[in-house]
Amino acid sequence: MTNIYCVTHKPIELPAIPGLHALQVGDLEQSFADYRDNDACSIADKNPTWSENTGFYWVWKNRRAESVGFCHYRRFLLPELLKERLQDQLESPYDESSGKGMRNYASGFRVAQAALFDELARCGDAYQQAFGGLLEQADIILPKANQLPPGGFLGQYTVAHPAWPFFEMLALLSKQDNRLARSAYEFFAFHKTAHWNNLFVTRWELFDRYCDFLFPLLFELEKKISLPADPYQQRVFAFLSERLLNFWIWKENLTTLEIDWCMTEAIDEGSEAHQRKTRKK
């Protein structure tokens, strides 16, 4: 069975279907989800700077399944059976011909949450079964990629965020395995596409391997860098983990399958600079 965890920091009423679970992150007093990441083996106190990674860590340490995946309270993967049900209600967030909209979300769709949840409920058990079938075709299921600007991940990150944590991350990768030094730099500087938002589904053994790679690196990085003053930029470990997921998939030479994805909350054009990709000077 595939367990999909919807990571959320605020109340959300997911449809009650097999394999879809709300996972509350952060150390809030109020409980409103199926599971909380402050239970048992936990790093929930890091959520303000680690974001969804505290949920990943909790699932890694406290749950087991044949395969596992993650969505967010406002971002969901769309297997074909769900996309077909929503076809008439999906909107593109970016118009290529006019250049209007949110370029950084161009690979996805916008849809009303109520419409999405209604169709999820109608899918029932077929939703998680769809991911099981897709995992017979590839190692990991990802949202459709977006094009990176010239300079790849490195150039994009240094425009969107303070640069020093990224270079500290590169140094730690090199220290971890000296053979990674050149390949990591080349990947981050020249790779042309990115899978954003930490959305994925994979077999448990691969998730376990990814966490074995990711968390020691983030724990060490936490010791090396000071947090930026800007509260948004303090989510540095979440931003870096998005890039590290892409790198790890490439490093491990995993087979990938891209599917559609959607967001359920409107993000206006003026706020795009605050959505991690284009930092205001």
Backbone as CSV, one residue per row, in Angstrom:
resi,resn,N_x,N_y,N_z,CA_x,CA_y,CA_z,C_x,C_y,C_z
1,MET,0.840,-1.203,0.000,0.000,0.000,0.000,0.871,1.248,0.000
2,THR,0.400,2.289,-0.663,1.084,3.577,-0.672,0.417,4.505,0.326
3,ASN,1.194,5.042,1.249,0.689,6.039,2.187,1.143,7.419,1.734
4,ILE,0.178,8.302,1.484,0.464,9.676,1.098,0.180,10.570,2.298
5,TYR,1.185,11.330,2.722,1.037,12.232,3.854,0.908,13.660,3.345
6,CYS,-0.166,14.311,3.756,-0.390,15.715,3.411,0.144,16.566,4.556
7,VAL,1.279,17.199,4.325,1.955,17.974,5.365,1.252,19.325,5.509
8,THR,0.866,19.662,6.730,0.115,20.902,6.935,0.441,21.522,8.285
9,HIS,0.425,22.851,8.314,0.604,23.560,9.583,-0.689,24.222,10.029
10,LYS,-1.777,23.973,9.279,-3.063,24.543,9.661,-4.161,23.531,9.366
11,PRO,-5.325,23.678,10.006,-6.387,22.681,9.825,-6.779,22.502,8.365
12,ILE,-6.989,21.245,7.985,-7.406,20.907,6.631,-8.304,19.676,6.713
13,GLU,-9.406,19.695,6.002,-10.354,18.578,6.040,-10.192,17.734,4.784
14,LEU,-9.233,16.824,4.825,-9.009,15.928,3.697,-10.161,14.937,3.574
15,PRO,-10.461,14.492,2.365,-11.450,13.419,2.228,-10.932,12.143,2.878
16,ALA,-11.819,11.396,3.473,-11.441,10.163,4.181,-11.335,9.020,3.186
17,ILE,-10.168,8.899,2.570,-9.935,7.814,1.618,-8.694,7.038,2.048
18,PRO,-8.607,5.759,1.701,-7.467,4.941,2.128,-6.137,5.513,1.636
19,GLY,-5.162,5.537,2.522,-3.810,5.907,2.145,-3.501,7.382,2.147
20,LEU,-4.471,8.249,2.413,-4.237,9.696,2.444,-4.388,10.182,3.878
21,HIS,-3.311,10.770,4.432,-3.281,11.135,5.842,-2.819,12.580,6.005
22,ALA,-3.483,13.323,6.864,-3.020,14.661,7.227,-1.933,14.532,8.286
23,LEU,-0.810,15.197,8.054,0.318,15.174,8.991,0.591,16.604,9.448
24,GLN,0.263,16.887,10.692,0.464,18.217,11.256,1.924,18.395,11.642
25,VAL,2.518,19.500,11.185,3.918,19.770,11.493,4.031,20.996,12.389
26,GLY,5.099,21.019,13.172,5.303,22.113,14.106,4.781,21.762,15.483
27,ASP,5.245,22.515,16.457,4.953,22.181,17.853,3.797,23.008,18.401
28,LEU,2.706,23.122,17.632,1.536,23.879,18.066,0.780,23.118,19.156
29,GLU,0.092,23.866,20.006,-0.660,23.229,21.091,-1.882,22.493,20.558
30,GLN,-2.570,23.094,19.585,-3.793,22.504,19.039,-3.468,21.347,18.099
31,SER,-4.205,20.249,18.205,-4.061,19.111,17.292,-5.250,19.073,16.343
32,PHE,-4.972,18.875,15.042,-6.070,18.891,14.075,-5.857,17.919,12.915
33,ALA,-4.916,16.983,13.024,-4.611,16.095,11.901,-4.594,14.636,12.352
34,ASP,-4.450,13.740,11.381,-4.373,12.310,11.696,-3.131,11.992,12.520
35,TYR,-2.027,12.638,12.155,-0.752,12.419,12.839,-0.094,13.767,13.107
36,ARG,0.806,13.768,14.103,1.585,14.960,14.425,3.063,14.620,14.404
37,ASP,3.872,15.569,13.969,5.304,15.292,13.907,6.015,15.623,15.211
38,ASN,5.280,15.955,16.271,5.915,16.189,17.573,5.747,15.002,18.507
39,ASP,5.349,13.866,17.942,5.114,12.648,18.715,6.290,11.696,18.530
40,ALA,6.628,10.960,19.597,7.676,9.925,19.524,8.999,10.544,19.073
41,CYS,9.675,9.907,18.118,10.973,10.402,17.648,10.727,11.578,16.710
42,SER,11.131,12.771,17.123,10.639,13.980,16.469,11.672,15.095,16.463
43,ILE,11.591,15.956,15.448,12.357,17.206,15.414,11.394,18.366,15.140
44,ALA,10.179,18.271,15.666,9.132,19.254,15.374,9.537,20.676,15.736
45,ASP,10.409,20.837,16.736,10.816,22.178,17.140,11.595,22.901,16.046
46,LYS,12.102,22.164,15.066,12.849,22.771,13.964,11.941,23.241,12.824
47,ASN,10.644,23.021,12.931,9.748,23.284,11.807,9.803,24.709,11.271
48,PRO,9.967,25.751,12.097,10.010,27.103,11.532,11.109,27.299,10.491
49,THR,12.183,26.538,10.583,13.274,26.688,9.611,13.423,25.481,8.686
50,TRP,12.850,24.347,9.071,12.967,23.128,8.259,11.702,22.814,7.468
51,SER,10.600,23.462,7.793,9.321,23.276,7.098,8.944,21.793,7.008
52,GLU,8.551,21.327,5.816,8.008,19.970,5.675,9.004,18.874,6.035
53,ASN,10.286,19.211,6.146,11.277,18.191,6.470,11.093,17.604,7.865
54,THR,10.491,18.367,8.786,10.222,17.770,10.099,9.163,16.680,9.982
55,GLY,8.250,16.832,9.034,7.275,15.779,8.758,7.917,14.570,8.112
56,PHE,8.828,14.813,7.154,9.550,13.700,6.527,10.284,12.887,7.590
57,TYR,10.951,13.617,8.493,11.738,12.944,9.533,10.835,12.083,10.414
58,TRP,9.673,12.626,10.799,8.768,11.872,11.670,8.286,10.599,10.982
59,VAL,7.900,10.697,9.717,7.456,9.507,8.985,8.592,8.498,8.897
60,TRP,9.782,8.969,8.597,10.955,8.092,8.477,11.198,7.318,9.771
61,LYS,11.095,7.982,10.899,11.432,7.370,12.179,10.282,6.580,12.818
62,ASN,9.044,6.874,12.420,7.908,6.336,13.175,6.883,5.552,12.373
63,ARG,6.981,5.551,11.057,5.998,4.855,10.238,6.699,3.897,9.282
64,ARG,5.933,3.005,8.671,6.440,2.103,7.640,5.328,1.850,6.636
65,ALA,5.707,1.650,5.382,4.739,1.322,4.333,5.512,0.749,3.159
66,GLU,4.816,0.107,2.272,5.461,-0.412,1.064,6.033,0.726,0.230
67,SER,5.261,1.797,0.118,5.727,3.007,-0.555,5.123,4.206,0.153
68,VAL,5.756,5.369,-0.046,5.380,6.552,0.719,5.488,7.779,-0.173
69,GLY,4.610,8.740,0.081,4.651,9.973,-0.691,4.222,11.156,0.145
70,PHE,4.478,12.356,-0.401,4.169,13.584,0.323,3.530,14.609,-0.600
71,CYS,2.474,15.227,-0.087,1.907,16.415,-0.701,1.819,17.472,0.397
72,HIS,1.330,18.647,0.067,1.204,19.727,1.034,-0.242,20.185,1.090
73,TYR,-0.571,20.939,2.091,-1.970,21.348,2.268,-2.504,22.125,1.071
74,ARG,-1.641,22.700,0.259,-2.128,23.425,-0.916,-1.480,22.972,-2.226
75,ARG,-0.710,21.885,-2.189,-0.087,21.367,-3.404,-0.220,19.843,-3.423
76,PHE,-0.733,19.323,-4.532,-1.041,17.900,-4.629,-0.602,17.351,-5.981
77,LEU,-0.129,16.111,-5.991,0.142,15.408,-7.235,-1.170,14.942,-7.860
78,LEU,-1.192,14.915,-9.191,-2.410,14.566,-9.928,-2.177,13.348,-10.813
79,PRO,-2.379,12.136,-10.302,-2.357,10.985,-11.206,-3.470,11.133,-12.236
80,GLU,-3.354,10.419,-13.331,-4.223,10.653,-14.485,-5.706,10.523,-14.148
81,LEU,-6.073,9.539,-13.325,-7.501,9.372,-13.022,-8.075,10.591,-12.325
82,LEU,-7.270,11.269,-11.503,-7.740,12.466,-10.811,-7.736,13.665,-11.750
83,LYS,-6.701,13.772,-12.574,-6.646,14.883,-13.528,-7.838,14.844,-14.482
84,GLU,-8.197,13.654,-14.947,-9.330,13.534,-15.868,-10.628,14.015,-15.221
85,ARG,-10.798,13.717,-13.952,-12.014,14.141,-13.253,-12.071,15.667,-13.098
86,LEU,-10.904,16.300,-13.043,-10.833,17.743,-12.800,-10.605,18.550,-14.076
87,GLN,-10.553,17.886,-15.211,-10.081,18.492,-16.448,-10.697,19.864,-16.723
88,ASP,-11.993,20.008,-16.532,-12.672,21.265,-16.861,-12.461,22.354,-15.812
89,GLN,-11.802,22.008,-14.711,-11.646,22.984,-13.626,-10.196,23.394,-13.391
90,LEU,-9.285,22.841,-14.171,-7.869,23.160,-14.007,-7.508,24.422,-14.779
91,GLU,-6.770,25.311,-14.138,-6.306,26.538,-14.768,-4.786,26.574,-14.749
92,SER,-4.206,27.149,-15.792,-2.757,27.312,-15.823,-2.366,28.565,-15.049
93,PRO,-1.323,28.489,-14.222,-0.901,29.673,-13.476,-0.022,30.615,-14.293
94,TYR,0.315,30.219,-15.542,1.243,31.036,-16.328,0.882,30.965,-17.799
95,ASP,0.836,32.114,-18.459,0.541,32.206,-19.886,1.847,32.436,-20.633
96,GLU,2.317,31.408,-21.325,3.604,31.484,-22.014,3.607,32.568,-23.083
97,SER,2.506,32.733,-23.788,2.465,33.688,-24.895,2.536,35.137,-24.421
98,SER,1.891,35.428,-23.305,1.878,36.804,-22.806,2.928,37.063,-21.737
99,GLY,3.430,35.989,-21.133,4.381,36.151,-20.041,3.730,36.541,-18.732
100,LYS,2.403,36.465,-18.667,1.701,36.840,-17.444,1.463,35.619,-16.561
101,GLY,1.481,35.876,-15.264,1.237,34.791,-14.329,2.491,34.398,-13.583
102,MET,2.498,33.190,-13.067,3.573,32.728,-12.189,4.454,31.721,-12.913
103,ARG,5.517,32.211,-13.510,6.402,31.355,-14.303,6.943,30.196,-13.482
104,ASN,7.229,30.450,-12.227,7.832,29.414,-11.394,6.880,28.263,-11.079
105,TYR,5.601,28.445,-11.372,4.616,27.386,-11.172,4.032,26.929,-12.502
106,ALA,4.745,27.217,-13.595,4.203,26.981,-14.933,3.917,25.513,-15.208
107,SER,4.589,24.612,-14.526,4.386,23.185,-14.794,3.149,22.623,-14.107
108,GLY,2.497,23.419,-13.256,1.352,22.929,-12.500,0.042,23.564,-12.920
109,PHE,-0.995,23.295,-12.133,-2.326,23.851,-12.366,-2.836,24.487,-11.082
110,ARG,-3.826,25.365,-11.242,-4.589,25.863,-10.103,-5.978,25.240,-10.141
111,VAL,-6.495,24.899,-8.970,-7.842,24.332,-8.884,-8.411,24.660,-7.507
112,ALA,-9.707,24.837,-7.426,-10.346,25.109,-6.141,-10.211,23.902,-5.220
113,GLN,-9.901,24.155,-3.957,-9.726,23.055,-3.009,-10.973,22.190,-2.911
114,ALA,-12.146,22.812,-2.885,-13.388,22.044,-2.758,-13.562,21.083,-3.925
115,ALA,-13.236,21.545,-5.131,-13.356,20.680,-6.310,-12.376,19.520,-6.234
116,LEU,-11.138,19.820,-5.841,-10.127,18.769,-5.716,-10.548,17.727,-4.695
117,PHE,-10.985,18.169,-3.534,-11.327,17.233,-2.468,-12.572,16.418,-2.817
118,ASP,-13.521,17.026,-3.520,-14.700,16.270,-3.962,-14.295,15.117,-4.873
119,GLU,-13.400,15.399,-5.816,-12.989,14.357,-6.755,-12.075,13.331,-6.097
120,LEU,-11.261,13.763,-5.147,-10.464,12.802,-4.377,-11.377,11.819,-3.654
121,ALA,-12.436,12.328,-3.061,-13.378,11.460,-2.349,-14.002,10.444,-3.297
122,ARG,-14.304,10.868,-4.512,-14.901,9.959,-5.490,-13.890,8.915,-5.966
123,CYS,-12.618,9.285,-5.995,-11.578,8.318,-6.382,-11.459,7.194,-5.361
124,GLY,-11.584,7.543,-4.088,-11.479,6.541,-3.042,-10.146,5.816,-3.069
125,ASP,-10.194,4.507,-2.931,-8.991,3.682,-2.855,-8.164,3.740,-4.138
126,ALA,-8.795,4.099,-5.250,-8.084,4.141,-6.529,-6.976,5.188,-6.531
127,TYR,-7.078,6.201,-5.662,-6.055,7.253,-5.624,-4.701,6.683,-5.229
128,GLN,-4.623,6.015,-4.080,-3.330,5.468,-3.659,-2.921,4.295,-4.540
129,GLN,-3.885,3.550,-5.076,-3.551,2.447,-5.977,-2.890,2.954,-7.257
130,ALA,-3.289,4.143,-7.698,-2.691,4.711,-8.907,-1.194,4.912,-8.732
131,PHE,-0.775,5.348,-7.553,0.652,5.551,-7.314,1.397,4.225,-7.283
132,GLY,0.768,3.196,-6.736,1.392,1.878,-6.758,1.656,1.410,-8.172
133,GLY,0.700,1.640,-9.064,0.895,1.274,-10.460,1.994,2.081,-11.120
134,LEU,2.061,3.367,-10.821,3.094,4.221,-11.414,4.491,3.826,-10.940
135,LEU,4.588,3.357,-9.692,5.898,2.958,-9.172,6.405,1.663,-9.798
136,GLU,5.578,0.988,-10.558,6.060,-0.150,-11.339,6.816,0.319,-12.578
137,GLN,6.689,1.602,-12.905,7.318,2.157,-14.097,8.587,2.956,-13.796
138,ALA,8.783,3.362,-12.545,9.924,4.223,-12.212,10.233,4.119,-10.728
139,ASP,11.429,4.598,-10.356,11.836,4.577,-8.952,11.103,5.623,-8.124
140,ILE,10.842,6.774,-8.730,10.251,7.874,-7.971,9.322,8.674,-8.872
141,ILE,8.186,9.071,-8.322,7.205,9.889,-9.032,7.376,11.329,-8.571
142,LEU,7.444,12.249,-9.536,7.711,13.652,-9.251,6.712,14.541,-9.974
143,PRO,6.541,15.781,-9.506,5.744,16.732,-10.278,6.500,17.126,-11.540
144,LYS,5.778,17.520,-12.562,6.435,17.961,-13.786,7.416,19.085,-13.474
145,ALA,8.551,19.048,-14.149,9.642,19.965,-13.840,9.403,21.349,-14.434
146,ASN,10.067,22.334,-13.844,10.133,23.685,-14.385,11.527,23.939,-14.934
147,GLN,11.609,24.800,-15.924,12.895,25.193,-16.472,13.624,26.103,-15.486
148,LEU,14.928,25.884,-15.345,15.759,26.767,-14.538,16.350,27.865,-15.418
149,PRO,16.650,29.027,-14.848,17.302,30.085,-15.618,18.766,29.737,-15.859
150,PRO,19.470,30.501,-16.706,20.914,30.296,-16.864,21.606,30.348,-15.503
151,GLY,22.558,29.443,-15.306,23.201,29.338,-14.005,22.613,28.256,-13.133
152,GLY,21.531,27.611,-13.620,20.982,26.459,-12.934,20.508,26.759,-11.519
153,PHE,20.550,25.726,-10.680,20.134,25.882,-9.289,20.960,26.950,-8.577
154,LEU,22.252,26.983,-8.869,23.149,27.906,-8.176,22.783,29.350,-8.487
155,GLY,22.640,29.658,-9.784,22.285,31.014,-10.158,20.922,31.414,-9.630
156,GLN,19.965,30.500,-9.722,18.616,30.789,-9.247,18.595,31.019,-7.738
157,TYR,19.330,30.183,-6.993,19.298,30.297,-5.535,19.903,31.618,-5.075
158,THR,20.990,32.023,-5.688,21.664,33.240,-5.233,20.879,34.498,-5.580
159,VAL,19.924,34.408,-6.500,19.000,35.514,-6.751,17.857,35.490,-5.744
160,ALA,17.385,34.291,-5.427,16.200,34.158,-4.578,16.503,34.214,-3.087
161,HIS,17.733,33.877,-2.682,18.052,33.722,-1.268,19.477,34.193,-0.995
162,PRO,19.815,34.460,0.278,21.215,34.685,0.632,22.064,33.493,0.203
163,ALA,23.234,33.771,-0.358,24.006,32.727,-1.040,24.808,31.831,-0.107
164,TRP,25.247,32.353,1.055,26.249,31.605,1.819,25.792,30.217,2.271
165,PRO,24.521,29.994,2.626,24.146,28.626,3.002,24.310,27.623,1.859
166,PHE,24.076,28.085,0.634,24.229,27.183,-0.512,25.682,26.746,-0.653
167,PHE,26.609,27.687,-0.515,28.022,27.330,-0.653,28.495,26.476,0.522
168,GLU,27.932,26.703,1.694,28.260,25.835,2.834,27.750,24.423,2.582
169,MET,26.577,24.317,1.957,26.036,23.004,1.596,26.970,22.297,0.619
170,LEU,27.467,23.015,-0.383,28.406,22.417,-1.337,29.667,21.941,-0.633
171,ALA,30.158,22.730,0.314,31.362,22.339,1.051,31.118,21.067,1.856
172,LEU,29.949,20.953,2.465,29.644,19.752,3.243,29.489,18.530,2.352
173,LEU,28.911,18.700,1.176,28.819,17.584,0.234,30.207,17.099,-0.154
174,SER,31.120,18.032,-0.372,32.489,17.663,-0.727,33.187,16.957,0.424
175,LYS,32.937,17.431,1.642,33.531,16.808,2.820,32.978,15.406,3.023
176,GLN,31.702,15.242,2.745,31.042,13.947,2.891,31.652,12.914,1.957
177,ASP,31.940,13.335,0.747,32.526,12.448,-0.258,33.261,13.327,-1.251
178,ASN,34.587,13.310,-1.200,35.380,14.206,-2.036,35.081,14.028,-3.519
179,ARG,34.631,12.825,-3.891,34.313,12.575,-5.296,33.081,13.352,-5.733
180,LEU,32.292,13.818,-4.750,31.090,14.575,-5.076,31.380,16.032,-5.400
181,ALA,32.558,16.514,-5.032,32.828,17.944,-5.130,32.572,18.492,-6.526
182,ARG,33.215,17.909,-7.520,33.072,18.408,-8.887,31.682,18.128,-9.446
183,SER,31.190,16.907,-9.235,29.891,16.556,-9.812,28.769,17.371,-9.179
184,ALA,28.853,17.653,-7.872,27.816,18.450,-7.221,27.803,19.861,-7.776
185,TYR,28.981,20.454,-7.911,29.030,21.816,-8.456,28.473,21.846,-9.877
186,GLU,28.878,20.899,-10.694,28.406,20.881,-12.081,26.894,20.676,-12.143
187,PHE,26.372,19.807,-11.286,24.922,19.605,-11.274,24.206,20.897,-10.910
188,PHE,24.602,21.521,-9.820,23.881,22.702,-9.355,24.088,23.915,-10.258
189,ALA,25.197,23.961,-10.980,25.464,25.115,-11.842,24.879,24.971,-13.237
190,PHE,24.713,23.729,-13.711,24.364,23.554,-15.124,23.081,22.765,-15.377
191,HIS,22.509,22.159,-14.345,21.271,21.410,-14.573,20.182,22.364,-15.050
192,LYS,19.342,21.912,-15.948,18.417,22.818,-16.635,16.992,22.796,-16.103
193,THR,16.629,21.793,-15.314,15.252,21.701,-14.824,15.226,21.408,-13.327
194,ALA,14.090,21.738,-12.709,13.937,21.537,-11.263,12.552,20.998,-10.945
195,HIS,12.504,20.062,-9.999,11.238,19.596,-9.429,11.093,20.278,-8.070
196,TRP,10.156,21.227,-7.984,10.021,22.022,-6.773,9.023,21.418,-5.783
197,ASN,9.036,22.000,-4.600,7.989,21.826,-3.580,8.066,20.532,-2.781
198,ASN,9.109,19.736,-2.959,9.268,18.508,-2.166,8.050,17.594,-2.266
199,LEU,7.497,17.485,-3.471,6.414,16.540,-3.751,7.009,15.304,-4.401
200,PHE,6.733,14.129,-3.861,7.245,12.899,-4.469,6.547,11.689,-3.872
201,VAL,6.628,10.575,-4.597,6.185,9.266,-4.108,7.250,8.263,-4.514
202,THR,7.638,7.394,-3.593,8.667,6.408,-3.904,8.517,5.190,-2.997
203,ARG,9.260,4.144,-3.308,9.260,2.960,-2.451,9.949,3.283,-1.126
204,TRP,9.545,2.573,-0.074,10.075,2.893,1.250,11.595,2.787,1.294
205,GLU,12.163,1.775,0.665,13.615,1.615,0.766,14.364,2.794,0.159
206,LEU,13.803,3.409,-0.884,14.437,4.594,-1.459,14.228,5.818,-0.573
207,PHE,13.057,5.946,0.009,12.821,7.027,0.968,13.792,6.919,2.135
208,ASP,14.017,5.719,2.615,14.957,5.485,3.706,16.366,5.916,3.306
209,ARG,16.772,5.574,2.103,18.095,5.978,1.614,18.198,7.488,1.472
210,TYR,17.137,8.109,0.983,17.150,9.564,0.842,17.294,10.238,2.202
211,CYS,16.538,9.775,3.183,16.625,10.366,4.517,18.003,10.153,5.134
212,ASP,18.613,9.005,4.876,19.978,8.745,5.346,20.974,9.729,4.740
213,PHE,20.690,10.184,3.539,21.522,11.195,2.883,21.198,12.595,3.396
214,LEU,19.908,12.926,3.473,19.480,14.297,3.731,19.716,14.754,5.158
215,PHE,19.264,13.985,6.133,19.213,14.519,7.488,20.580,14.705,8.138
216,PRO,21.539,13.794,7.985,22.863,14.105,8.518,23.442,15.393,7.931
217,LEU,23.162,15.628,6.657,23.653,16.839,6.004,22.992,18.087,6.592
218,LEU,21.672,18.048,6.777,20.982,19.213,7.336,21.377,19.463,8.788
219,PHE,21.543,18.401,9.575,21.971,18.579,10.962,23.348,19.245,11.022
220,GLU,24.244,18.814,10.161,25.588,19.401,10.138,25.539,20.836,9.628
221,LEU,24.728,21.070,8.627,24.600,22.418,8.070,24.051,23.387,9.108
222,GLU,23.152,22.906,9.941,22.562,23.739,10.988,23.629,24.270,11.944
223,LYS,24.695,23.490,12.132,25.785,23.917,13.011,26.680,24.960,12.352
224,LYS,26.651,25.014,11.030,27.623,25.813,10.286,27.134,27.209,9.927
225,ILE,25.817,27.389,9.819,25.327,28.664,9.303,24.501,29.395,10.350
226,SER,24.512,30.713,10.255,23.619,31.537,11.065,22.393,31.867,10.226
227,LEU,21.260,31.995,10.871,20.025,32.237,10.141,19.949,33.683,9.659
228,PRO,19.419,33.904,8.460,19.191,35.272,7.993,18.196,35.991,8.899
229,ALA,18.196,37.310,8.852,17.277,38.088,9.684,15.841,38.006,9.180
230,ASP,15.670,37.902,7.879,14.340,37.846,7.273,13.650,36.538,7.662
231,PRO,12.473,36.598,8.306,11.788,35.365,8.722,11.537,34.396,7.574
232,TYR,11.194,34.914,6.399,10.971,34.027,5.254,12.252,33.290,4.890
233,GLN,13.377,33.999,4.856,14.641,33.379,4.480,15.167,32.431,5.552
234,GLN,14.613,32.497,6.746,15.020,31.559,7.794,14.589,30.132,7.487
235,ARG,13.728,29.961,6.494,13.335,28.609,6.083,14.400,28.000,5.170
236,VAL,15.620,28.361,5.422,16.744,27.997,4.565,16.881,26.487,4.380
237,PHE,16.624,25.702,5.417,16.812,24.249,5.308,15.744,23.617,4.418
238,ALA,14.579,24.227,4.381,13.549,23.769,3.447,13.957,24.093,2.016
239,PHE,14.453,25.317,1.797,14.859,25.709,0.447,15.989,24.821,-0.070
240,LEU,16.970,24.571,0.781,18.097,23.738,0.360,17.659,22.299,0.122
241,SER,16.730,21.812,0.915,16.306,20.417,0.743,15.626,20.199,-0.602
242,GLU,14.931,21.202,-1.119,14.342,21.066,-2.454,15.434,20.791,-3.486
243,ARG,16.519,21.522,-3.376,17.636,21.335,-4.314,18.332,19.995,-4.068
244,LEU,18.455,19.617,-2.806,19.124,18.360,-2.481,18.341,17.150,-2.967
245,LEU,17.016,17.212,-2.945,16.225,16.106,-3.487,16.541,15.913,-4.967
246,ASN,16.573,16.998,-5.718,16.909,16.913,-7.140,18.304,16.334,-7.340
247,PHE,19.255,16.782,-6.528,20.629,16.288,-6.646,20.717,14.812,-6.296
248,TRP,20.065,14.401,-5.220,20.140,13.002,-4.795,19.562,12.079,-5.858
249,ILE,18.450,12.453,-6.454,17.858,11.638,-7.522,18.839,11.488,-8.675
250,TRP,19.484,12.582,-9.036,20.480,12.542,-10.121,21.693,11.701,-9.714
251,LYS,22.184,11.920,-8.501,23.367,11.199,-8.017,23.131,9.696,-7.978
252,GLU,21.937,9.304,-7.570,21.607,7.884,-7.453,21.163,7.272,-8.777
253,ASN,21.086,8.096,-9.810,20.687,7.625,-11.148,19.331,6.920,-11.110
254,LEU,18.393,7.505,-10.392,17.066,6.909,-10.274,16.245,7.167,-11.533
255,THR,15.377,6.231,-11.843,14.422,6.462,-12.917,13.256,7.269,-12.357
256,THR,12.797,8.238,-13.118,11.758,9.148,-12.646,10.551,9.124,-13.572
257,LEU,9.414,9.438,-13.013,8.182,9.584,-13.788,7.528,10.883,-13.346
258,GLU,7.384,11.822,-14.268,6.765,13.103,-13.964,5.261,13.038,-14.216
259,ILE,4.487,13.571,-13.275,3.041,13.662,-13.471,2.598,15.091,-13.153
260,ASP,1.366,15.395,-13.483,0.844,16.733,-13.223,0.659,16.967,-11.728
261,TRP,0.578,18.237,-11.383,0.358,18.617,-9.995,-0.471,19.892,-9.970
262,CYS,-1.023,20.204,-8.803,-1.864,21.391,-8.705,-1.650,22.098,-7.385
263,MET,-2.022,23.366,-7.372,-2.061,24.153,-6.140,-3.504,24.571,-5.904
264,THR,-3.889,24.678,-4.643,-5.289,24.955,-4.321,-5.504,26.332,-3.724
265,GLU,-4.439,27.121,-3.580,-4.585,28.490,-3.103,-3.976,29.419,-4.126
266,ALA,-4.678,30.486,-4.458,-4.163,31.445,-5.429,-2.939,32.149,-4.864
267,ILE,-1.944,32.340,-5.717,-0.741,33.089,-5.361,-0.626,34.198,-6.389
268,ASP,-0.862,35.444,-5.975,-0.909,36.503,-6.972,0.481,36.812,-7.505
269,GLU,0.519,37.454,-8.665,1.783,37.731,-9.329,2.698,38.578,-8.463
270,GLY,2.122,39.523,-7.737,2.939,40.402,-6.924,3.657,39.688,-5.806
271,SER,3.137,38.544,-5.398,3.758,37.815,-4.290,4.785,36.807,-4.764
272,GLU,4.984,36.687,-6.072,5.870,35.634,-6.549,7.295,35.827,-6.046
273,ALA,7.703,37.086,-5.858,9.032,37.328,-5.317,9.181,36.721,-3.936
274,HIS,8.063,36.511,-3.271,8.089,35.934,-1.928,7.912,34.428,-1.956
275,GLN,7.856,33.863,-3.144,7.660,32.420,-3.259,8.959,31.713,-3.613
276,ARG,10.065,32.259,-3.103,11.376,31.634,-3.075,12.211,31.799,-4.319
277,LYS,11.659,32.172,-5.467,12.435,32.102,-6.691,13.045,33.438,-7.121
278,THR,12.518,34.581,-6.672,13.023,35.867,-7.130,13.093,36.821,-5.955
279,ARG,14.157,36.821,-5.247,14.282,37.647,-4.047,14.410,39.116,-4.424
280,LYS,13.647,39.963,-3.764,13.766,41.395,-4.001,15.074,41.902,-3.421
281,LYS,15.678,42.824,-4.117,16.932,43.407,-3.635,16.664,44.321,-2.447
